[in-house]
Amino acid sequence: MKPSDYLKSLRAKSAAELKTELGALSKEQFNLRIQKVTGQQTKSHLVREVRKNIARAKTVLHSQAKA
């Protein structure tokens, strides 16, 4: 999914849904980190992608809280 499409889908979600999404992304980041340590990781680009998606979700959540 392109970053702009992902951002649009995040903006359409409520605060509770964003928190759920953030929790899922954090678990995914943890799993990717464990895969890297154990040497099972084959798609190293996903680490960066998940990290950026976490930042996007936090940004949208913060902007919704301010508004």
N, C-alpha and C positions, 0 to 999 in steps of 0.2 A: 504494500500500500504506500502510495506517495505521501510524503510528510504533510502536504497541504490537505489531502483527503482525510488523513488521520486526525489532523487538527480540527477539521470541520465536524468530524464525528464526535470528537471530544467536546466541542462547544455545544453540541446538541444534547449532551447528557446533563443530568442533575448533579448536585454536589455529592449525594450519596453514591450515585453510580460512578462518579469520578474517583471517590475513595476506594470503591471496590476495584476499579481498574488499576489504581495505583498499587493496591495490595497484590494484585495478580502480576503486575509488572515487576514488583520487588521480589516476588517468589521466583519469577522467571530469571531475573538477574542473579539471584542466589544459585539457582540450578546451573546456570551457565558458568558461574564462578567455580562451582564444584566440578563441573565437567572439565574445565581448564586445568584445575589442580590435578585431577586424576588422569589427565591425558586423553580423555574421550571426546574432546571438542573437535568437531570437524568444520563448523561454520563460525569462524572467529569474528566475522563481521556483525553477528547478532549481538555481541556484547555492546558495541557502540550504538547500535540501533535501539536496543532496549534502554540503555542509559539516556539517550536523547528523548525517547518516548516518555520516560519518567519525568524528565524536565518539562516536556510539553504538558503533561497532565498536571504537574504542580503549578505551572504557569496559569493554565486555564482555571484551575481550582482557586488560585489566589485572586485572579481577576474577577471571578464570580463572587467571591467573598467581599471584595471591595465595592462591587456594584450594588 
